[in-house]
Amino acid sequence: MTWPPDQLIGIVLVAALLLLAIGLAALVRRLGWLSGEVARKSVHIQLGFIIASFPWLFTERWPVWCLAGIAVIALAGVRWLPWLRATVGGSLHDVERTSWGEFCFPIAAAVAWSLMPGDWIRFSLPILVLAVSDAVAALVGTWYGRIRYTTAGGRKSWEGSLGFAAATFMVVHVPLLLGTPIGRAESLLIAINMALLLMLVEALAWEGFDNLFIPIAGLLLIDECYGMPLPGLMEGTAVMAGLALGAWWWRRRTTLDDAAVLACAVLGYVMWSAGGWLWLMAPTVLFVLYTALFPPRDGEREHRALIPLSVALPGLVWLLVDTRDHGDPRWVLAAAGTYAMHLAAIGLLCEVHRSPQRHWLALLFSTWLVSVAIVLLPTACIIGQSALWPAVASASGVLLGLFLLWAILPDRRALPTGERRWWWQCVAALVGSAAVLVVR
């Protein structure tokens, strides 16, 4: 293997700049010129601008992965070796919260570079969003945050999230407007889309994992939007804003905490973007009606963001299959069947707990009929005649999934509410939905 001199020079240059940024931040922190949070975010911004320069420094993938490996090893030493932590670790670890963000940053950069090497629009802009907008959100939230909402990592502020959105809009809009041939309206809508979606992604992240999620989500979104016609961008903006505002307005009627509600909006956008409106129908019905049909035991908003992910995961699997074999009605009906199965499982466990004198088998069949009629049937009716046998198979799969869940779920009569119950439910839904494979 040859080692091109220009790539080696780039590695040395980037490594030196990274060490210089961390060293300077540690020095000013020790001198008391900056607080721990500001020192940490100054390093964050400097690293982001250095990484964003990769399209002008590297032409291959291996130098970026070498740098990522070196960075992870060095950061591990700074975190766990006492003498390094005492000298240069103050700029990274002198904050109260636990964070793995410094490890996620180089890994995310290497993954993004592997997906879009040399493309400054798709690679550099999401990295700059992470560097600038995340720092703005943290500082605004720390200094001015008053209106709080719950997340998996604790509580965040709307002031910080809106600061993130405003910074993202500027970071994306100005380079697109000045450095690309796309029109003004297109660059405006791409920036709005990026600001909305990445604000939600940042709100969902915990313990620094936004450093991993934001660059990859931003890369995928800008890759989808760049070059899209103006009407498509307008529709995407309207869908993203509508899902976010609608989910937030409906949140008090759900058992989901604030971050989980925002996760539903993000997942809904992914479904619409990859599959269209038909793929969004069944999960929307489930989100809107599950507490009305089967009221929860105590009405508390106790479910975290991993719950909607576990509910959506089987449907996302079938959405991925549909992207490879588009046009087959089996896949969208299989996905609709997974949401029907989740609704039936919620109803079954609630009713068994509420009415222990009734036989579980009668409750299973009644919740199955209600869920299939409300969630699965509308999708089949829209598809038309070609959906008949796939719909029958999917409805049978819902019933199979319910029996499987009843067999494998422990303490089912005590209304299990922990995350393990939802992952068992996810497995049962995915297994049951595979019944559509018997139809040709």
C-alpha positions, -999 to +999 in steps of 0.1 A: +000+000+000+013+035-009+011+064+014+005+096-006+025+124+008-003+149+006-026+127+026+001+122+053+007+159+054-030+164+059-031+139+088-002+156+105-017+191+100-051+181+113-036+162+143-015+193+152-045+216+150-066+194+171-039+192+198-035+229+196-072+236+201-075+213+231-043+226+246-053+263+243-087+256+258-071+237+287-048+266+293-074+293+293-096+271+315-067+267+341-061+304+340-098+309+349-106+329+318-134+306+307-159+284+325-159+247+320-189+248+297-176+276+275-141+259+273-157+227+262-178+243+236-149+263+223-131+230+216-162+217+200-164+246+176-127+245+167-128+208+160-159+212+139-142+238+116-111+217+114-131+186+104-153+206+080-121+214+060-115+177+051-129+180+015-100+203+008-074+182+026-082+146+018-093+126-013-095+091+003-113+075+032-084+059+051-068+092+064-100+102+081-104+068+097-068+070+109-075+104+125-107+091+141-088+062+156-061+084+169-087+109+183-106+081+201-075+067+217-062+101+227-096+111+242-098+079+261-065+087+276-076+122+286-107+108+302-092+078+321-056+086+327-054+109+358-023+128+348-037+137+313-071+146+328-054+169+353-035+187+326-056+189+294-088+173+305-103+204+320-114+217+286-134+185+280-145+171+313-149+200+336-187+199+334-213+184+357-231+161+332-219+128+318-211+130+281-197+106+254-198+134+228-161+137+224-159+100+213-190+103+190-177+134+172-147+117+154-167+085+148-195+105+132-171+124+110-155+092+098-189+076+090-201+108+072-168+110+052-172+073+042-207+081+029-199+113+011-161+117+007-150+150-007-185+165-009-184+197+010-221+203+008-232+170+022-202+165+045-191+199+057-225+215+063-237+189+088-204+190+106-206+228+109-242+225+122-229+202+149-200+225+157-219+258+158-255+250+165-249+225+193-226+250+211-252+278+206-279+256+221-258+246+251-248+281+259-282+297+253-299+270+273-274+273+302-276+311+304-311+319+293-331+287+294-363+291+314-390+270+297-381+233+301-392+200+286-383+165+295-358+143+276-341+110+281-310+129+294-329+151+318-344+185+310-337+209+281-349+243+274-369+256+245-347+287+244-317+264+237-336+244+211-347+275+193-312+288+194-300+256+178-327+260+150-317+296+143-280+288+142-286+258+119-307+279+095-278+304+091-251+277+089-269+260+061-286+288+043-256+312+038-232+286+022-260+272+000-270+307-011-234+319-018-216+287-028-240+267-048-260+272-080-294+264-064-320+291-062-328+314-033-361+297-025-346+263-026-317+272-003-342+288+021-364+257+023-335+233+026-322+255+056-356+255+072-359+217+068-325+212+083-332+235+112-365+218+121-354+182+118-320+186+134-335+206+162-357+176+170-328+152+167-307+174+191-337+174+215-338+136+215-301+130+221-287+122+255-252+121+270-235+136+240-249+112+213-261+142+194-225+144+182-232+111+164-269+116+153-267+152+140-240+148+113-254+116+100-291+128+100-280+161+085-260+143+057-290+121+048-314+150+049-293+174+027-286+145+003-323+140-001-332+177-004-303+190-026-315+191-061-352+185-052-377+206-071-393+235-052-427+219-048-411+189-031-392+211-007-423+230+001-442+198+008-414+184+030-412+216+050-450+215+055-449+179+066-421+184+090-436+214+106-471+198+107-458+166+123-438+185+150-466+209+159-493+183+157-474+158+179-466+185+204-502+198+205-514+162+211-488+153+237-509+158+268-533+131+255-505+105+253-484+085+278-452+097+261-428+122+277-418+153+257-387+137+240-408+106+230-434+129+214-407+146+194-393+112+184-427+104+170-425+135+148-390+125+135-401+089+129-432+101+110-411+123+088-388+094+080-418+072+071-433+099+049-400+108+032-391+072+024-425+057+017-451+085+012-484+093+028-497+057+029-469+046+052-478+074+076-514+065+080-513+035+104-487+050+129-507+082+130-539+064+139-520+045+166-505+077+180-538+095+181-562+068+193-544+044+216-551+062+248-587+069+238-595+033+229-576+018+258-570+044+286-538+038+305-538+027+341-527+060+357-525+084+328-489+094+335-465+104+307-439+079+317-428+065+283-394+076+270-381+080+234-371+043+232-407+033+234-419+049+200-386+036+185-395+000+196-430+005+182-419+019+149-389-005+143-409-034+127-426-010+104-393+005+095-379-029+086-407-033+061-402+002+048-366-008+041-378-038+022-401-016+002-373+006-009-357-025-025-390-039-039-412-008-044-448-012-054-456-045-037-487-039-014-475-066+010-449-044+026-471-015+035-497-039+048-471-058+068-461-024+084-497-015+091-501-049+107-473-042+131-490-010+143-523-029+146-505-055+166-491-028+190-525-013+195-540-047+201-513-056+226-518-023+245-555-031+246-551-067+257-527-059+285-548-030+297-581-049+297-566-080+313-553-058+341-586-038+344-610-068+341-592-099+355-624-118+357-627-119+319-609-147+301-578-135+284-587-153+251-619-133+248-601-101+254-574-110+229-599-116+201-618-084+209-588-062+209-575-079+177-608-071+159-608-035+170-572-029+161-574-046+127-605-026+118-591+008+129-555+005+119-551-021+091-584-019+072-581+018+061-547+012+045-561-019+027-591+000+014-570+028+000-547+003-019-577-015-034-584-050-047-548-060-049-546-057-011-572-083-003-550-114+004-520-094+018-545-078+042-559-111+052-523-124+058-514-093+078-545-096+100-537-132+106-501-121+115-515-096+141-534-125+157-502-147+156-482-118+172-507-114+200-505-151+209-467-150+207-466-120+230-490-136+255-467-167+255-434-150+260-443-119+282-438-124+319-462-109+345-487-100+318-516-097+342-497-071+362-496-047+332-459-046+326-448-011+317-410-014+316-390-011+284-384-048+282-422-053+276-421-030+246-391-048+231-409-081+235-439-065+218-416-053+190-403-088+184-438-103+184-450-076+160-422-083+136-426-121+137-464-118+132-461-094+103-439-118+084-472-137+076-475-116+045-446-136+030-469-165+024-488-144-002-475-140-037 
